[in-house]
Amino acid sequence: MRRNHRNAIILLSGGLDSATCLAIARARGFAPLYTMAFDYGQRHRRELSAAAEIAHAQGAVEHRVIHIDLRQFGHSALTDRIDVPRDRDVLSAHDIPITYVPARNTIFLSYAMAWAEVLDCRDVFIGVNAVDYSGYPDCRPEFIAAFETMANLATRIGVENKTDENRFRIHAPLIRMSKAEIIRTGIDLGVDYSLTHSCYDPTDAGLACGHCDSCLLRKNGFAGAGVPDPTRYAPAP
């Protein structure tokens, strides 16, 4: 991988994708690494403790949790009183599911962009994926490219630094990888997936439901990678 000696911010949800993304940034030589998670009113807040553990395990110099309340808008099974879909044929579905949180990645990247300006940082990593994912519009390459263009128009870094080397960059290294490829990459980079949490509808004890879209994609990914799944799933009723 290409070596760098620049700081970077990694959006760290606590799931396997963002944990792998952090490991990739570290392997590419970005340093120091800063991580950012969001407490936005999600029902699966277990991911926040997972994000903190991952940040510590992978050597982030600072981990911040940003508090915003997307429940005031609702209209998502993750932030509203709406049932999380279970046992969908998630690999064949092409609709935008009710677990989509309106404008979530746009909001998250905007916060990262603001922190990047304070840190004099040009590089932000996000673990979006457009292959094995749940159909979210803000996980597509077109969205990432458009946000990067906007960031270079809307920030002091972008306006005052016209050279390609100093422009603001959004890195989405997983975007064209399957879930199995992501997991194999993470294993090669030493990611401890037992620290990660993906479930949208965990039990009060933090056990994964095993039936939501995120759990199903995670199960399929580990099976496809030929790697044991370390997830603690709730027992079947």
C-alpha positions as CSV (number, residue, x, y, z in Angstrom):
1,M,0.0,0.0,0.0
2,R,1.1,3.6,-0.6
3,R,2.7,5.1,2.4
4,N,1.7,8.5,3.8
5,H,2.8,10.6,6.7
6,R,-0.4,12.7,7.2
7,N,-3.0,12.8,9.8
8,A,-6.5,11.4,9.1
9,I,-10.0,11.3,10.6
10,I,-11.9,8.0,10.4
11,L,-15.6,7.8,10.9
12,L,-15.9,4.9,13.3
13,S,-19.4,3.4,13.9
14,G,-18.2,0.3,15.7
15,G,-19.1,-2.1,12.9
16,L,-16.8,-4.3,11.0
17,D,-16.7,-2.0,7.9
18,S,-15.5,1.1,9.8
19,A,-13.0,-1.1,11.9
20,T,-11.5,-2.4,8.7
21,C,-11.4,1.2,7.3
22,L,-9.4,2.3,10.3
23,A,-7.0,-0.6,9.8
24,I,-6.5,0.4,6.2
25,A,-5.8,4.0,7.0
26,R,-3.2,2.8,9.6
27,A,-1.6,0.4,7.1
28,R,-1.3,3.2,4.5
29,G,0.8,5.1,6.9
30,F,-1.6,7.9,7.9
31,A,-0.7,9.2,11.3
32,P,-1.8,10.3,13.8
33,L,-5.3,8.8,13.4
34,Y,-8.4,10.5,14.9
35,T,-11.7,8.7,15.2
36,M,-15.2,10.0,15.3
37,A,-18.5,8.3,16.4
38,F,-22.0,9.6,16.6
39,D,-24.6,9.2,19.4
40,Y,-27.6,10.3,17.2
41,G,-30.4,8.6,19.1
42,Q,-30.0,5.2,17.4
43,R,-31.6,2.2,19.0
44,H,-28.4,0.2,18.6
45,R,-26.2,2.4,20.9
46,R,-24.1,-0.7,21.7
47,E,-22.1,0.3,18.7
48,L,-20.7,3.3,20.6
49,S,-18.9,1.3,23.2
50,A,-17.6,-1.0,20.4
51,A,-16.2,2.1,18.5
52,A,-14.4,3.2,21.6
53,E,-12.8,-0.2,22.1
54,I,-11.8,-0.4,18.4
55,A,-10.2,3.1,18.5
56,H,-8.2,2.2,21.6
57,A,-7.1,-1.2,20.1
58,Q,-6.0,0.3,16.9
59,G,-4.1,3.2,18.4
60,A,-6.2,6.3,17.6
61,V,-4.7,9.3,19.4
62,E,-8.2,10.8,20.0
63,H,-11.7,9.4,19.8
64,R,-14.6,11.7,19.9
65,V,-18.3,11.0,20.3
66,I,-20.6,13.6,18.7
67,H,-24.1,14.0,20.3
68,I,-26.9,14.9,17.9
69,D,-30.5,13.9,18.0
70,L,-31.9,12.5,14.7
71,R,-34.9,11.2,16.5
72,Q,-36.5,14.6,16.2
73,F,-36.9,13.8,12.4
74,G,-37.5,10.1,12.8
75,H,-38.8,8.2,9.8
76,S,-36.2,5.4,10.3
77,A,-36.4,2.2,12.1
78,L,-33.1,3.1,13.8
79,T,-34.4,6.4,15.3
80,D,-38.2,6.0,15.4
81,R,-40.9,3.6,16.8
82,I,-40.7,1.5,13.7
83,D,-40.0,-2.2,13.7
84,V,-36.6,-3.2,12.3
85,P,-37.1,-5.5,9.3
86,R,-36.1,-9.1,9.9
87,D,-35.1,-12.0,7.7
88,R,-35.3,-10.1,4.4
89,D,-33.6,-11.4,1.3
90,V,-31.1,-8.6,1.7
91,L,-28.7,-9.7,-1.0
92,S,-31.5,-9.5,-3.6
93,A,-33.3,-6.4,-2.3
94,H,-32.9,-3.2,-4.3
95,D,-35.2,-0.9,-2.4
96,I,-34.2,1.7,0.2
97,P,-35.1,0.0,3.5
98,I,-36.8,1.7,6.5
99,T,-33.5,1.4,8.4
100,Y,-32.1,4.2,6.2
101,V,-31.6,7.3,8.4
102,P,-32.2,10.5,6.3
103,A,-29.1,12.3,5.3
104,R,-27.0,10.5,8.0
105,N,-23.7,10.2,6.1
106,T,-24.0,13.8,4.8
107,I,-24.3,14.9,8.4
108,F,-21.5,12.7,9.7
109,L,-19.1,13.8,6.9
110,S,-19.9,17.5,7.6
111,Y,-18.9,17.1,11.2
112,A,-15.7,15.3,10.1
113,M,-15.0,18.1,7.6
114,A,-15.3,20.7,10.4
115,W,-12.9,18.8,12.7
116,A,-10.5,18.3,9.8
117,E,-10.3,22.1,9.3
118,V,-9.4,22.5,13.0
119,L,-6.7,19.7,12.8
120,D,-5.4,21.0,9.5
121,C,-6.3,17.5,8.1
122,R,-6.8,16.7,4.4
123,D,-8.0,13.1,4.7
124,V,-11.2,11.6,6.0
125,F,-12.0,7.9,5.8
126,I,-15.5,6.4,5.7
127,G,-16.4,2.7,5.5
128,V,-19.3,2.9,3.1
129,N,-19.8,0.0,0.8
130,A,-21.8,-0.2,-2.5
131,V,-21.6,-4.0,-3.1
132,D,-22.9,-5.9,0.0
133,Y,-25.0,-3.2,1.6
134,S,-28.6,-2.4,2.4
135,G,-29.4,-0.1,-0.5
136,Y,-28.6,3.2,1.2
137,P,-28.2,6.1,-1.3
138,D,-25.4,7.7,0.8
139,C,-23.2,4.6,0.4
140,R,-22.7,5.0,-3.4
141,P,-19.5,6.2,-5.2
142,E,-21.5,9.1,-6.7
143,F,-22.3,10.4,-3.2
144,I,-18.7,10.3,-2.1
145,A,-17.4,12.0,-5.2
146,A,-20.1,14.8,-4.9
147,F,-19.3,15.4,-1.2
148,E,-15.6,15.6,-1.9
149,T,-16.3,18.2,-4.5
150,M,-18.5,20.2,-2.2
151,A,-15.9,19.9,0.7
152,N,-13.3,21.6,-1.5
153,L,-15.7,24.4,-2.4
154,A,-17.0,25.0,1.2
155,T,-13.8,24.9,3.4
156,R,-10.8,27.1,4.0
157,I,-8.6,24.1,3.2
158,G,-10.2,23.6,-0.1
159,V,-10.3,27.2,-1.2
160,E,-6.8,28.1,-0.1
161,N,-5.0,24.9,-1.2
162,K,-5.5,24.5,-5.0
163,T,-2.8,21.8,-5.5
164,D,-3.9,18.2,-5.8
165,E,-1.6,17.2,-2.9
166,N,-3.3,19.6,-0.5
167,R,-7.0,19.2,-1.5
168,F,-9.6,17.7,0.8
169,R,-10.1,14.0,0.2
170,I,-12.8,11.6,1.2
171,H,-11.4,8.0,1.2
172,A,-13.9,5.1,0.8
173,P,-11.5,2.1,0.4
174,L,-14.3,-0.5,0.9
175,I,-16.7,0.9,-1.5
176,R,-16.3,-1.7,-4.3
177,M,-15.5,-4.6,-2.0
178,S,-17.8,-7.5,-1.0
179,K,-18.4,-8.1,2.7
180,A,-16.2,-11.2,2.4
181,E,-13.4,-9.3,0.8
182,I,-13.7,-6.7,3.6
183,I,-13.4,-9.3,6.3
184,R,-10.4,-11.0,4.6
185,T,-8.7,-7.7,4.3
186,G,-9.3,-6.9,8.0
187,I,-8.0,-10.3,9.1
188,D,-4.8,-9.7,7.1
189,L,-4.5,-6.3,8.9
190,G,-5.1,-7.8,12.3
191,V,-8.6,-6.5,13.0
192,D,-10.2,-8.1,16.0
193,Y,-13.8,-8.5,14.8
194,S,-15.0,-9.7,18.2
195,L,-14.8,-6.1,19.3
196,T,-17.2,-4.9,16.5
197,H,-21.0,-4.6,16.6
198,S,-23.3,-4.5,13.6
199,C,-26.8,-5.4,14.8
200,Y,-29.6,-2.9,14.3
201,D,-31.8,-4.4,17.0
202,P,-29.7,-5.9,19.8
203,T,-31.0,-7.3,23.0
204,D,-30.8,-5.3,26.3
205,A,-27.7,-7.4,27.0
206,G,-26.1,-6.3,23.7
207,L,-26.5,-9.6,21.9
208,A,-27.0,-9.4,18.1
209,C,-30.5,-10.3,16.9
210,G,-29.2,-12.4,13.9
211,H,-32.1,-11.4,11.8
212,C,-31.8,-7.7,10.8
213,D,-30.2,-6.7,7.4
214,S,-26.9,-5.9,9.1
215,C,-26.7,-9.2,10.9
216,L,-27.6,-11.1,7.7
217,L,-24.9,-9.3,5.7
218,R,-22.4,-9.9,8.5
219,K,-23.2,-13.6,8.6
220,N,-22.9,-13.9,4.8
221,G,-19.7,-12.0,4.9
222,F,-18.0,-14.3,7.4
223,A,-19.3,-17.4,5.6
224,G,-18.1,-16.1,2.3
225,A,-14.7,-15.3,3.7
226,G,-14.4,-18.7,5.3
227,V,-13.7,-17.1,8.7
228,P,-15.5,-18.0,12.0
229,D,-18.0,-15.4,13.0
230,P,-17.2,-14.1,16.5
231,T,-20.5,-12.4,17.0
232,R,-22.6,-13.1,20.1
233,Y,-26.1,-13.8,18.8
234,A,-29.2,-14.0,20.9
235,P,-30.5,-17.6,21.2
236,A,-33.4,-18.5,19.0
237,P,-36.8,-18.3,20.7
